[in-house]
Amino acid sequence: IIMSNIMTVMFKEDFEFDYEGNELDEESVFDPFGDDEGTHDVEPIFDPYDNRAFELKFKLMHYSPEVYRTLVVPAGYNLDTLHHIIQDVFEWDNMHLHEFIKNKQRYNLNPDSAYGDDYSNQVLLYEVFKRKGSKIKYMYDFGDSWLIEISVLKTHKNMEKPYPVCIDAYGTSPEEDSGGIMGYMDMIDEEELAENEYDIEGINRVLKDSYKNIFDEYKE
């Protein structure tokens, strides 16, 4: 579907429009170096010199028909950046809290977290994805409880592009604030559930414009 309301992750000084050419107001543009509300004032880390990339499958759990996205993502990104990528490709608006879960370890940027685990902007992807088949889970919106399983399909020794690329997708993402899986399924009919229209070309323009310069700040 055409993502008219997508919230893209962009550098404020470089990008002021979404891929359809619609002007974004300042509050709609995420600044990875700013102090956006709800996050710790902790400088994010990246590893711009790691040339690997992970081919990752993002599968929405406990949902039918199947919804997934497959992306190639630089291994030197941090988990917080991966969170914003997920928001982009699932057409969500980053309106709620989230966390990554691996075994009993939780990673988030919630200043009120009761867990006290690592900040997600301080953990690099290659620290949690060790090999093909490695998995972590991502929970978004603790009310609707959207759960995504992220698994490593393949490791690329030399990434072709220093930004994420969507290479496969299936299914339409559920809407924000729809009451979780049961609430969303009650909202729409079977024909809408069966739709499989996803603009891969469009989302790749968003991903390129949003992330292509993210390593530059960290190179000497």
Secondary structure, DSSP 8 states (H G I E B T S, - for coil): ---TT---B--TTT--B-TT--B--GGGSB-TTS--TTS-S------TT---EEEEEEEETT-SS--EEEEEEETT-BHHHHHHHHHHHTT----S-EEEEETTEEEB--TT-SS---BGGG-BHHHH--STT-EEEEEE-TTT-EEEEEEEEEEESS-SSSS-EEEEEES----TTS-HHHHHHHHS-HHHHH-----HHHHHHHHHHHHTTTTGGG--
